[in-house]
Amino acid sequence: MLSAIAKAWRAVVWYVKALLGESDYEMYVEHLKANHPEAPLPTVSEYWRERYARESREPASRCC
């Protein structure tokens, strides 16, 4: 019973992180390590700062 609850809780945590974009940084770091090992790894703050700046420079279609 407890393992089913723990499994459900992990699924909820994964979903919320994916919804909020929290896993984006980890995926970006994995991409850099695999494809650009010589590139410096940004901090979490640097990553989000650059991502928001890029979205401002290159706006995509959005509803709001």
mmCIF file as Biopython writes it, N, C-alpha, C and O atoms, coordinates in Angstrom:
data_model
#
loop_
_atom_site.group_PDB
_atom_site.id
_atom_site.type_symbol
_atom_site.label_atom_id
_atom_site.label_alt_id
_atom_site.label_comp_id
_atom_site.label_asym_id
_atom_site.label_entity_id
_atom_site.label_seq_id
_atom_site.pdbx_PDB_ins_code
_atom_site.Cartn_x
_atom_site.Cartn_y
_atom_site.Cartn_z
_atom_site.occupancy
_atom_site.B_iso_or_equiv
_atom_site.auth_seq_id
_atom_site.auth_asym_id
_atom_site.pdbx_PDB_model_num
ATOM 1   N N  . MET A ? 1  ? 0.818  -1.192 0.000   1.0 0.0 1  A 1 
ATOM 2   C CA . MET A ? 1  ? 0.000  0.000  0.000   1.0 0.0 1  A 1 
ATOM 3   C C  . MET A ? 1  ? 0.866  1.261  0.000   1.0 0.0 1  A 1 
ATOM 4   O O  . MET A ? 1  ? 0.609  2.193  -0.762  1.0 0.0 1  A 1 
ATOM 5   N N  . LEU A ? 2  ? 1.894  1.287  0.858   1.0 0.0 2  A 1 
ATOM 6   C CA . LEU A ? 2  ? 2.753  2.459  0.931   1.0 0.0 2  A 1 
ATOM 7   C C  . LEU A ? 2  ? 3.528  2.670  -0.355  1.0 0.0 2  A 1 
ATOM 8   O O  . LEU A ? 2  ? 3.761  3.809  -0.758  1.0 0.0 2  A 1 
ATOM 9   N N  . SER A ? 3  ? 3.930  1.582  -1.006  1.0 0.0 3  A 1 
ATOM 10  C CA . SER A ? 3  ? 4.672  1.749  -2.257  1.0 0.0 3  A 1 
ATOM 11  C C  . SER A ? 3  ? 3.782  2.349  -3.343  1.0 0.0 3  A 1 
ATOM 12  O O  . SER A ? 3  ? 4.263  3.113  -4.179  1.0 0.0 3  A 1 
ATOM 13  N N  . ALA A ? 4  ? 2.516  2.019  -3.340  1.0 0.0 4  A 1 
ATOM 14  C CA . ALA A ? 4  ? 1.595  2.602  -4.318  1.0 0.0 4  A 1 
ATOM 15  C C  . ALA A ? 4  ? 1.411  4.094  -4.048  1.0 0.0 4  A 1 
ATOM 16  O O  . ALA A ? 4  ? 1.337  4.889  -4.985  1.0 0.0 4  A 1 
ATOM 17  N N  . ILE A ? 5  ? 1.338  4.474  -2.788  1.0 0.0 5  A 1 
ATOM 18  C CA . ILE A ? 5  ? 1.209  5.885  -2.423  1.0 0.0 5  A 1 
ATOM 19  C C  . ILE A ? 5  ? 2.488  6.634  -2.801  1.0 0.0 5  A 1 
ATOM 20  O O  . ILE A ? 5  ? 2.429  7.734  -3.350  1.0 0.0 5  A 1 
ATOM 21  N N  . ALA A ? 6  ? 3.631  6.036  -2.507  1.0 0.0 6  A 1 
ATOM 22  C CA . ALA A ? 6  ? 4.907  6.669  -2.853  1.0 0.0 6  A 1 
ATOM 23  C C  . ALA A ? 6  ? 5.034  6.825  -4.362  1.0 0.0 6  A 1 
ATOM 24  O O  . ALA A ? 6  ? 5.500  7.859  -4.841  1.0 0.0 6  A 1 
ATOM 25  N N  . LYS A ? 7  ? 4.627  5.815  -5.110  1.0 0.0 7  A 1 
ATOM 26  C CA . LYS A ? 7  ? 4.693  5.880  -6.563  1.0 0.0 7  A 1 
ATOM 27  C C  . LYS A ? 7  ? 3.768  6.977  -7.087  1.0 0.0 7  A 1 
ATOM 28  O O  . LYS A ? 7  ? 4.150  7.724  -7.988  1.0 0.0 7  A 1 
ATOM 29  N N  . ALA A ? 8  ? 2.583  7.083  -6.546  1.0 0.0 8  A 1 
ATOM 30  C CA . ALA A ? 8  ? 1.646  8.130  -6.957  1.0 0.0 8  A 1 
ATOM 31  C C  . ALA A ? 8  ? 2.199  9.508  -6.618  1.0 0.0 8  A 1 
ATOM 32  O O  . ALA A ? 8  ? 2.090  10.441 -7.413  1.0 0.0 8  A 1 
ATOM 33  N N  . TRP A ? 9  ? 2.794  9.629  -5.431  1.0 0.0 9  A 1 
ATOM 34  C CA . TRP A ? 9  ? 3.359  10.918 -5.026  1.0 0.0 9  A 1 
ATOM 35  C C  . TRP A ? 9  ? 4.491  11.335 -5.973  1.0 0.0 9  A 1 
ATOM 36  O O  . TRP A ? 9  ? 4.560  12.495 -6.379  1.0 0.0 9  A 1 
ATOM 37  N N  . ARG A ? 10 ? 5.378  10.397 -6.325  1.0 0.0 10 A 1 
ATOM 38  C CA . ARG A ? 10 ? 6.457  10.705 -7.267  1.0 0.0 10 A 1 
ATOM 39  C C  . ARG A ? 10 ? 5.903  11.156 -8.617  1.0 0.0 10 A 1 
ATOM 40  O O  . ARG A ? 10 ? 6.456  12.054 -9.252  1.0 0.0 10 A 1 
ATOM 41  N N  . ALA A ? 11 ? 4.824  10.538 -9.045  1.0 0.0 11 A 1 
ATOM 42  C CA . ALA A ? 11 ? 4.206  10.927 -10.316 1.0 0.0 11 A 1 
ATOM 43  C C  . ALA A ? 11 ? 3.648  12.345 -10.234 1.0 0.0 11 A 1 
ATOM 44  O O  . ALA A ? 11 ? 3.772  13.116 -11.186 1.0 0.0 11 A 1 
ATOM 45  N N  . VAL A ? 12 ? 3.040  12.687 -9.114  1.0 0.0 12 A 1 
ATOM 46  C CA . VAL A ? 12 ? 2.505  14.045 -8.933  1.0 0.0 12 A 1 
ATOM 47  C C  . VAL A ? 12 ? 3.644  15.062 -8.910  1.0 0.0 12 A 1 
ATOM 48  O O  . VAL A ? 12 ? 3.548  16.119 -9.535  1.0 0.0 12 A 1 
ATOM 49  N N  . VAL A ? 13 ? 4.711  14.748 -8.198  1.0 0.0 13 A 1 
ATOM 50  C CA . VAL A ? 13 ? 5.868  15.652 -8.131  1.0 0.0 13 A 1 
ATOM 51  C C  . VAL A ? 13 ? 6.468  15.834 -9.517  1.0 0.0 13 A 1 
ATOM 52  O O  . VAL A ? 13 ? 6.790  16.957 -9.906  1.0 0.0 13 A 1 
ATOM 53  N N  . TRP A ? 14 ? 6.623  14.744 -10.272 1.0 0.0 14 A 1 
ATOM 54  C CA . TRP A ? 14 ? 7.158  14.833 -11.632 1.0 0.0 14 A 1 
ATOM 55  C C  . TRP A ? 14 ? 6.268  15.720 -12.500 1.0 0.0 14 A 1 
ATOM 56  O O  . TRP A ? 14 ? 6.769  16.557 -13.252 1.0 0.0 14 A 1 
ATOM 57  N N  . TYR A ? 15 ? 4.963  15.543 -12.401 1.0 0.0 15 A 1 
ATOM 58  C CA . TYR A ? 15 ? 4.023  16.312 -13.224 1.0 0.0 15 A 1 
ATOM 59  C C  . TYR A ? 15 ? 4.102  17.802 -12.897 1.0 0.0 15 A 1 
ATOM 60  O O  . TYR A ? 15 ? 4.140  18.634 -13.803 1.0 0.0 15 A 1 
ATOM 61  N N  . VAL A ? 16 ? 4.127  18.135 -11.627 1.0 0.0 16 A 1 
ATOM 62  C CA . VAL A ? 16 ? 4.185  19.546 -11.228 1.0 0.0 16 A 1 
ATOM 63  C C  . VAL A ? 16 ? 5.500  20.169 -11.688 1.0 0.0 16 A 1 
ATOM 64  O O  . VAL A ? 16 ? 5.505  21.296 -12.183 1.0 0.0 16 A 1 
ATOM 65  N N  . LYS A ? 17 ? 6.609  19.458 -11.532 1.0 0.0 17 A 1 
ATOM 66  C CA . LYS A ? 17 ? 7.902  19.975 -11.991 1.0 0.0 17 A 1 
ATOM 67  C C  . LYS A ? 17 ? 7.891  20.191 -13.503 1.0 0.0 17 A 1 
ATOM 68  O O  . LYS A ? 17 ? 8.393  21.204 -13.988 1.0 0.0 17 A 1 
ATOM 69  N N  . ALA A ? 18 ? 7.328  19.256 -14.239 1.0 0.0 18 A 1 
ATOM 70  C CA . ALA A ? 18 ? 7.256  19.395 -15.692 1.0 0.0 18 A 1 
ATOM 71  C C  . ALA A ? 18 ? 6.358  20.565 -16.080 1.0 0.0 18 A 1 
ATOM 72  O O  . ALA A ? 18 ? 6.668  21.311 -17.009 1.0 0.0 18 A 1 
ATOM 73  N N  . LEU A ? 19 ? 5.269  20.721 -15.381 1.0 0.0 19 A 1 
ATOM 74  C CA . LEU A ? 19 ? 4.337  21.808 -15.656 1.0 0.0 19 A 1 
ATOM 75  C C  . LEU A ? 19 ? 4.965  23.169 -15.406 1.0 0.0 19 A 1 
ATOM 76  O O  . LEU A ? 19 ? 4.721  24.113 -16.158 1.0 0.0 19 A 1 
ATOM 77  N N  . LEU A ? 20 ? 5.766  23.278 -14.364 1.0 0.0 20 A 1 
ATOM 78  C CA . LEU A ? 20 ? 6.406  24.543 -14.013 1.0 0.0 20 A 1 
ATOM 79  C C  . LEU A ? 20 ? 7.715  24.776 -14.764 1.0 0.0 20 A 1 
ATOM 80  O O  . LEU A ? 20 ? 8.288  25.863 -14.687 1.0 0.0 20 A 1 
ATOM 81  N N  . GLY A ? 21 ? 8.186  23.773 -15.481 1.0 0.0 21 A 1 
ATOM 82  C CA . GLY A ? 21 ? 9.415  23.929 -16.246 1.0 0.0 21 A 1 
ATOM 83  C C  . GLY A ? 21 ? 10.678 23.699 -15.432 1.0 0.0 21 A 1 
ATOM 84  O O  . GLY A ? 21 ? 11.774 24.039 -15.876 1.0 0.0 21 A 1 
ATOM 85  N N  . GLU A ? 22 ? 10.533 23.128 -14.257 1.0 0.0 22 A 1 
ATOM 86  C CA . GLU A ? 22 ? 11.697 22.939 -13.392 1.0 0.0 22 A 1 
ATOM 87  C C  . GLU A ? 22 ? 12.703 21.959 -13.976 1.0 0.0 22 A 1 
ATOM 88  O O  . GLU A ? 22 ? 13.900 22.076 -13.713 1.0 0.0 22 A 1 
ATOM 89  N N  . SER A ? 23 ? 12.240 21.001 -14.759 1.0 0.0 23 A 1 
ATOM 90  C CA . SER A ? 23 ? 13.154 20.013 -15.332 1.0 0.0 23 A 1 
ATOM 91  C C  . SER A ? 23 ? 13.886 20.553 -16.564 1.0 0.0 23 A 1 
ATOM 92  O O  . SER A ? 23 ? 14.802 19.901 -17.064 1.0 0.0 23 A 1 
ATOM 93  N N  . ASP A ? 24 ? 13.497 21.731 -17.059 1.0 0.0 24 A 1 
ATOM 94  C CA . ASP A ? 24 ? 14.134 22.299 -18.249 1.0 0.0 24 A 1 
ATOM 95  C C  . ASP A ? 24 ? 15.629 22.517 -18.038 1.0 0.0 24 A 1 
ATOM 96  O O  . ASP A ? 24 ? 16.430 22.222 -18.925 1.0 0.0 24 A 1 
ATOM 97  N N  . TYR A ? 25 ? 16.005 23.027 -16.879 1.0 0.0 25 A 1 
ATOM 98  C CA . TYR A ? 25 ? 17.420 23.289 -16.603 1.0 0.0 25 A 1 
ATOM 99  C C  . TYR A ? 25 ? 18.216 21.988 -16.627 1.0 0.0 25 A 1 
ATOM 100 O O  . TYR A ? 25 ? 19.286 21.928 -17.232 1.0 0.0 25 A 1 
ATOM 101 N N  . GLU A ? 26 ? 17.700 20.942 -15.971 1.0 0.0 26 A 1 
ATOM 102 C CA . GLU A ? 26 ? 18.419 19.668 -15.954 1.0 0.0 26 A 1 
ATOM 103 C C  . GLU A ? 26 ? 18.584 19.096 -17.365 1.0 0.0 26 A 1 
ATOM 104 O O  . GLU A ? 26 ? 19.639 18.561 -17.703 1.0 0.0 26 A 1 
ATOM 105 N N  . MET A ? 27 ? 17.537 19.213 -18.183 1.0 0.0 27 A 1 
ATOM 106 C CA . MET A ? 27 ? 17.629 18.716 -19.561 1.0 0.0 27 A 1 
ATOM 107 C C  . MET A ? 27 ? 18.636 19.538 -20.363 1.0 0.0 27 A 1 
ATOM 108 O O  . MET A ? 27 ? 19.362 18.988 -21.191 1.0 0.0 27 A 1 
ATOM 109 N N  . TYR A ? 28 ? 18.686 20.846 -20.126 1.0 0.0 28 A 1 
ATOM 110 C CA . TYR A ? 28 ? 19.640 21.694 -20.830 1.0 0.0 28 A 1 
ATOM 111 C C  . TYR A ? 28 ? 21.077 21.329 -20.445 1.0 0.0 28 A 1 
ATOM 112 O O  . TYR A ? 28 ? 21.954 21.264 -21.305 1.0 0.0 28 A 1 
ATOM 113 N N  . VAL A ? 29 ? 21.312 21.094 -19.165 1.0 0.0 29 A 1 
ATOM 114 C CA . VAL A ? 29 ? 22.650 20.708 -18.713 1.0 0.0 29 A 1 
ATOM 115 C C  . VAL A ? 29 ? 23.048 19.367 -19.325 1.0 0.0 29 A 1 
ATOM 116 O O  . VAL A ? 29 ? 24.192 19.199 -19.750 1.0 0.0 29 A 1 
ATOM 117 N N  . GLU A ? 30 ? 22.125 18.416 -19.375 1.0 0.0 30 A 1 
ATOM 118 C CA . GLU A ? 30 ? 22.418 17.129 -20.011 1.0 0.0 30 A 1 
ATOM 119 C C  . GLU A ? 30 ? 22.762 17.323 -21.483 1.0 0.0 30 A 1 
ATOM 120 O O  . GLU A ? 30 ? 23.692 16.699 -21.993 1.0 0.0 30 A 1 
ATOM 121 N N  . HIS A ? 31 ? 22.015 18.184 -22.164 1.0 0.0 31 A 1 
ATOM 122 C CA . HIS A ? 31 ? 22.288 18.472 -23.572 1.0 0.0 31 A 1 
ATOM 123 C C  . HIS A ? 31 ? 23.682 19.066 -23.746 1.0 0.0 31 A 1 
ATOM 124 O O  . HIS A ? 31 ? 24.435 18.651 -24.626 1.0 0.0 31 A 1 
ATOM 125 N N  . LEU A ? 32 ? 24.023 20.049 -22.896 1.0 0.0 32 A 1 
ATOM 126 C CA . LEU A ? 32 ? 25.349 20.662 -23.000 1.0 0.0 32 A 1 
ATOM 127 C C  . LEU A ? 32 ? 26.459 19.646 -22.780 1.0 0.0 32 A 1 
ATOM 128 O O  . LEU A ? 32 ? 27.439 19.621 -23.524 1.0 0.0 32 A 1 
ATOM 129 N N  . LYS A ? 33 ? 26.308 18.812 -21.766 1.0 0.0 33 A 1 
ATOM 130 C CA . LYS A ? 33 ? 27.341 17.810 -21.468 1.0 0.0 33 A 1 
ATOM 131 C C  . LYS A ? 33 ? 27.506 16.823 -22.619 1.0 0.0 33 A 1 
ATOM 132 O O  . LYS A ? 33 ? 28.626 16.420 -22.934 1.0 0.0 33 A 1 
ATOM 133 N N  . ALA A ? 34 ? 26.402 16.432 -23.246 1.0 0.0 34 A 1 
ATOM 134 C CA . ALA A ? 34 ? 26.460 15.441 -24.323 1.0 0.0 34 A 1 
ATOM 135 C C  . ALA A ? 34 ? 26.936 16.035 -25.644 1.0 0.0 34 A 1 
ATOM 136 O O  . ALA A ? 34 ? 27.689 15.395 -26.378 1.0 0.0 34 A 1 
ATOM 137 N N  . ASN A ? 35 ? 26.502 17.252 -25.949 1.0 0.0 35 A 1 
ATOM 138 C CA . ASN A ? 35 ? 26.761 17.817 -27.269 1.0 0.0 35 A 1 
ATOM 139 C C  . ASN A ? 35 ? 27.799 18.931 -27.299 1.0 0.0 35 A 1 
ATOM 140 O O  . ASN A ? 35 ? 28.383 19.207 -28.348 1.0 0.0 35 A 1 
ATOM 141 N N  . HIS A ? 36 ? 28.029 19.563 -26.177 1.0 0.0 36 A 1 
ATOM 142 C CA . HIS A ? 36 ? 28.974 20.683 -26.112 1.0 0.0 36 A 1 
ATOM 143 C C  . HIS A ? 36 ? 29.789 20.581 -24.815 1.0 0.0 36 A 1 
ATOM 144 O O  . HIS A ? 36 ? 29.680 21.452 -23.952 1.0 0.0 36 A 1 
ATOM 145 N N  . PRO A ? 37 ? 30.591 19.542 -24.672 1.0 0.0 37 A 1 
ATOM 146 C CA . PRO A ? 37 ? 31.290 19.336 -23.392 1.0 0.0 37 A 1 
ATOM 147 C C  . PRO A ? 37 ? 32.260 20.458 -23.034 1.0 0.0 37 A 1 
ATOM 148 O O  . PRO A ? 37 ? 32.610 20.621 -21.865 1.0 0.0 37 A 1 
ATOM 149 N N  . GLU A ? 38 ? 32.698 21.233 -24.027 1.0 0.0 38 A 1 
ATOM 150 C CA . GLU A ? 38 ? 33.643 22.313 -23.747 1.0 0.0 38 A 1 
ATOM 151 C C  . GLU A ? 38 ? 32.935 23.569 -23.237 1.0 0.0 38 A 1 
ATOM 152 O O  . GLU A ? 38 ? 33.584 24.451 -22.674 1.0 0.0 38 A 1 
ATOM 153 N N  . ALA A ? 39 ? 31.631 23.664 -23.421 1.0 0.0 39 A 1 
ATOM 154 C CA . ALA A ? 39 ? 30.882 24.856 -23.012 1.0 0.0 39 A 1 
ATOM 155 C C  . ALA A ? 39 ? 30.743 24.909 -21.490 1.0 0.0 39 A 1 
ATOM 156 O O  . ALA A ? 39 ? 30.523 23.882 -20.847 1.0 0.0 39 A 1 
ATOM 157 N N  . PRO A ? 40 ? 30.871 26.100 -20.920 1.0 0.0 40 A 1 
ATOM 158 C CA . PRO A ? 40 ? 30.674 26.227 -19.466 1.0 0.0 40 A 1 
ATOM 159 C C  . PRO A ? 40 ? 29.206 26.019 -19.108 1.0 0.0 40 A 1 
ATOM 160 O O  . PRO A ? 40 ? 28.312 26.419 -19.854 1.0 0.0 40 A 1 
ATOM 161 N N  . LEU A ? 41 ? 28.970 25.396 -17.969 1.0 0.0 41 A 1 
ATOM 162 C CA . LEU A ? 41 ? 27.600 25.159 -17.528 1.0 0.0 41 A 1 
ATOM 163 C C  . LEU A ? 41 ? 27.085 26.392 -16.788 1.0 0.0 41 A 1 
ATOM 164 O O  . LEU A ? 41 ? 27.729 26.865 -15.852 1.0 0.0 41 A 1 
ATOM 165 N N  . PRO A ? 42 ? 25.939 26.910 -17.197 1.0 0.0 42 A 1 
ATOM 166 C CA . PRO A ? 42 ? 25.388 28.066 -16.499 1.0 0.0 42 A 1 
ATOM 167 C C  . PRO A ? 42 ? 24.778 27.647 -15.163 1.0 0.0 42 A 1 
ATOM 168 O O  . PRO A ? 42 ? 24.401 26.491 -14.969 1.0 0.0 42 A 1 
ATOM 169 N N  . THR A ? 43 ? 24.691 28.599 -14.263 1.0 0.0 43 A 1 
ATOM 170 C CA . THR A ? 43 ? 23.976 28.337 -13.019 1.0 0.0 43 A 1 
ATOM 171 C C  . THR A ? 43 ? 22.485 28.331 -13.342 1.0 0.0 43 A 1 
ATOM 172 O O  . THR A ? 43 ? 22.081 28.714 -14.440 1.0 0.0 43 A 1 
ATOM 173 N N  . VAL A ? 44 ? 21.681 27.901 -12.396 1.0 0.0 44 A 1 
ATOM 174 C CA . VAL A ? 44 ? 20.236 27.898 -12.601 1.0 0.0 44 A 1 
ATOM 175 C C  . VAL A ? 44 ? 19.740 29.317 -12.872 1.0 0.0 44 A 1 
ATOM 176 O O  . VAL A ? 44 ? 18.917 29.531 -13.763 1.0 0.0 44 A 1 
ATOM 177 N N  . SER A ? 45 ? 20.239 30.280 -12.106 1.0 0.0 45 A 1 
ATOM 178 C CA . SER A ? 45 ? 19.832 31.679 -12.300 1.0 0.0 45 A 1 
ATOM 179 C C  . SER A ? 45 ? 20.228 32.192 -13.671 1.0 0.0 45 A 1 
ATOM 180 O O  . SER A ? 45 ? 19.439 32.865 -14.334 1.0 0.0 45 A 1 
ATOM 181 N N  . GLU A ? 46 ? 21.438 31.883 -14.100 1.0 0.0 46 A 1 
ATOM 182 C CA . GLU A ? 46 ? 21.896 32.316 -15.425 1.0 0.0 46 A 1 
ATOM 183 C C  . GLU A ? 46 ? 21.039 31.701 -16.530 1.0 0.0 46 A 1 
ATOM 184 O O  . GLU A ? 46 ? 20.693 32.368 -17.505 1.0 0.0 46 A 1 
ATOM 185 N N  . TYR A ? 47 ? 20.704 30.429 -16.365 1.0 0.0 47 A 1 
ATOM 186 C CA . TYR A ? 47 ? 19.888 29.747 -17.364 1.0 0.0 47 A 1 
ATOM 187 C C  . TYR A ? 47 ? 18.539 30.444 -17.527 1.0 0.0 47 A 1 
ATOM 188 O O  . TYR A ? 47 ? 18.134 30.776 -18.641 1.0 0.0 47 A 1 
ATOM 189 N N  . TRP A ? 48 ? 17.841 30.665 -16.402 1.0 0.0 48 A 1 
ATOM 190 C CA . TRP A ? 48 ? 16.523 31.282 -16.479 1.0 0.0 48 A 1 
ATOM 191 C C  . TRP A ? 48 ? 16.602 32.726 -16.952 1.0 0.0 48 A 1 
ATOM 192 O O  . TRP A ? 48 ? 15.728 33.170 -17.696 1.0 0.0 48 A 1 
ATOM 193 N N  . ARG A ? 49 ? 17.617 33.466 -16.545 1.0 0.0 49 A 1 
ATOM 194 C CA . ARG A ? 49 ? 17.777 34.846 -16.997 1.0 0.0 49 A 1 
ATOM 195 C C  . ARG A ? 49 ? 17.918 34.885 -18.521 1.0 0.0 49 A 1 
ATOM 196 O O  . ARG A ? 49 ? 17.267 35.690 -19.187 1.0 0.0 49 A 1 
ATOM 197 N N  . GLU A ? 50 ? 18.765 34.020 -19.066 1.0 0.0 50 A 1 
ATOM 198 C CA . GLU A ? 50 ? 18.966 33.973 -20.509 1.0 0.0 50 A 1 
ATOM 199 C C  . GLU A ? 50 ? 17.718 33.476 -21.234 1.0 0.0 50 A 1 
ATOM 200 O O  . GLU A ? 50 ? 17.378 33.974 -22.308 1.0 0.0 50 A 1 
ATOM 201 N N  . ARG A ? 51 ? 17.050 32.512 -20.656 1.0 0.0 51 A 1 
ATOM 202 C CA . ARG A ? 51 ? 15.842 31.984 -21.302 1.0 0.0 51 A 1 
ATOM 203 C C  . ARG A ? 51 ? 14.767 33.062 -21.405 1.0 0.0 51 A 1 
ATOM 204 O O  . ARG A ? 51 ? 14.144 33.215 -22.456 1.0 0.0 51 A 1 
ATOM 205 N N  . TYR A ? 52 ? 14.545 33.805 -20.331 1.0 0.0 52 A 1 
ATOM 206 C CA . TYR A ? 52 ? 13.544 34.875 -20.366 1.0 0.0 52 A 1 
ATOM 207 C C  . TYR A ? 52 ? 13.973 36.000 -21.302 1.0 0.0 52 A 1 
ATOM 208 O O  . TYR A ? 52 ? 13.133 36.587 -21.984 1.0 0.0 52 A 1 
ATOM 209 N N  . ALA A ? 53 ? 15.257 36.306 -21.344 1.0 0.0 53 A 1 
ATOM 210 C CA . ALA A ? 53 ? 15.751 37.342 -22.255 1.0 0.0 53 A 1 
ATOM 211 C C  . ALA A ? 53 ? 15.544 36.909 -23.708 1.0 0.0 53 A 1 
ATOM 212 O O  . ALA A ? 53 ? 15.144 37.719 -24.544 1.0 0.0 53 A 1 
ATOM 213 N N  . ARG A ? 54 ? 15.813 35.641 -24.011 1.0 0.0 54 A 1 
ATOM 214 C CA . ARG A ? 54 ? 15.622 35.126 -25.367 1.0 0.0 54 A 1 
ATOM 215 C C  . ARG A ? 54 ? 14.145 35.165 -25.745 1.0 0.0 54 A 1 
ATOM 216 O O  . ARG A ? 54 ? 13.810 35.504 -26.881 1.0 0.0 54 A 1 
ATOM 217 N N  . GLU A ? 55 ? 13.261 34.826 -24.816 1.0 0.0 55 A 1 
ATOM 218 C CA . GLU A ? 55 ? 11.828 34.879 -25.099 1.0 0.0 55 A 1 
ATOM 219 C C  . GLU A ? 55 ? 11.374 36.316 -25.368 1.0 0.0 55 A 1 
ATOM 220 O O  . GLU A ? 55 ? 10.462 36.540 -26.164 1.0 0.0 55 A 1 
ATOM 221 N N  . SER A ? 56 ? 12.002 37.279 -24.712 1.0 0.0 56 A 1 
ATOM 222 C CA . SER A ? 56 ? 11.655 38.682 -24.957 1.0 0.0 56 A 1 
ATOM 223 C C  . SER A ? 56 ? 12.169 39.144 -26.316 1.0 0.0 56 A 1 
ATOM 224 O O  . SER A ? 56 ? 11.497 39.896 -27.021 1.0 0.0 56 A 1 
ATOM 225 N N  . ARG A ? 57 ? 13.379 38.682 -26.679 1.0 0.0 57 A 1 
ATOM 226 C CA . ARG A ? 57 ? 13.961 39.058 -27.971 1.0 0.0 57 A 1 
ATOM 227 C C  . ARG A ? 57 ? 13.248 38.394 -29.132 1.0 0.0 57 A 1 
ATOM 228 O O  . ARG A ? 57 ? 13.058 39.004 -30.184 1.0 0.0 57 A 1 
ATOM 229 N N  . GLU A ? 58 ? 12.853 37.141 -28.940 1.0 0.0 58 A 1 
ATOM 230 C CA . GLU A ? 58 ? 12.252 36.338 -30.003 1.0 0.0 58 A 1 
ATOM 231 C C  . GLU A ? 58 ? 10.894 35.804 -29.553 1.0 0.0 58 A 1 
ATOM 232 O O  . GLU A ? 58 ? 10.763 34.612 -29.276 1.0 0.0 58 A 1 
ATOM 233 N N  . PRO A ? 59 ? 9.891  36.663 -29.476 1.0 0.0 59 A 1 
ATOM 234 C CA . PRO A ? 59 ? 8.601  36.189 -28.959 1.0 0.0 59 A 1 
ATOM 235 C C  . PRO A ? 59 ? 7.945  35.178 -29.903 1.0 0.0 59 A 1 
ATOM 236 O O  . PRO A ? 59 ? 7.932  35.358 -31.121 1.0 0.0 59 A 1 
ATOM 237 N N  . ALA A ? 60 ? 7.421  34.151 -29.332 1.0 0.0 60 A 1 
ATOM 238 C CA . ALA A ? 60 ? 6.681  33.151 -30.091 1.0 0.0 60 A 1 
ATOM 239 C C  . ALA A ? 60 ? 5.187  33.461 -29.930 1.0 0.0 60 A 1 
ATOM 240 O O  . ALA A ? 60 ? 4.800  34.268 -29.085 1.0 0.0 60 A 1 
ATOM 241 N N  . SER A ? 61 ? 4.387  32.833 -30.722 1.0 0.0 61 A 1 
ATOM 242 C CA . SER A ? 61 ? 2.953  33.076 -30.569 1.0 0.0 61 A 1 
ATOM 243 C C  . SER A ? 61 ? 2.504  32.474 -29.243 1.0 0.0 61 A 1 
ATOM 244 O O  . SER A ? 61 ? 2.840  31.342 -28.896 1.0 0.0 61 A 1 
ATOM 245 N N  . ARG A ? 62 ? 1.742  33.267 -28.526 1.0 0.0 62 A 1 
ATOM 246 C CA . ARG A ? 62 ? 1.203  32.811 -27.254 1.0 0.0 62 A 1 
ATOM 247 C C  . ARG A ? 62 ? -0.173 33.420 -27.063 1.0 0.0 62 A 1 
ATOM 248 O O  . ARG A ? 62 ? -0.528 34.398 -27.722 1.0 0.0 62 A 1 
ATOM 249 N N  . CYS A ? 63 ? -0.916 32.858 -26.193 1.0 0.0 63 A 1 
ATOM 250 C CA . CYS A ? 63 ? -2.290 33.308 -26.022 1.0 0.0 63 A 1 
ATOM 251 C C  . CYS A ? 63 ? -2.380 34.594 -25.204 1.0 0.0 63 A 1 
ATOM 252 O O  . CYS A ? 63 ? -3.357 35.332 -25.338 1.0 0.0 63 A 1 
ATOM 253 N N  . CYS A ? 64 ? -1.397 34.879 -24.371 1.0 0.0 64 A 1 
ATOM 254 C CA . CYS A ? 64 ? -1.511 36.029 -23.475 1.0 0.0 64 A 1 
ATOM 255 C C  . CYS A ? 64 ? -0.354 36.993 -23.631 1.0 0.0 64 A 1 
ATOM 256 O O  . CYS A ? 64 ? -0.304 38.014 -22.946 1.0 0.0 64 A 1 
#
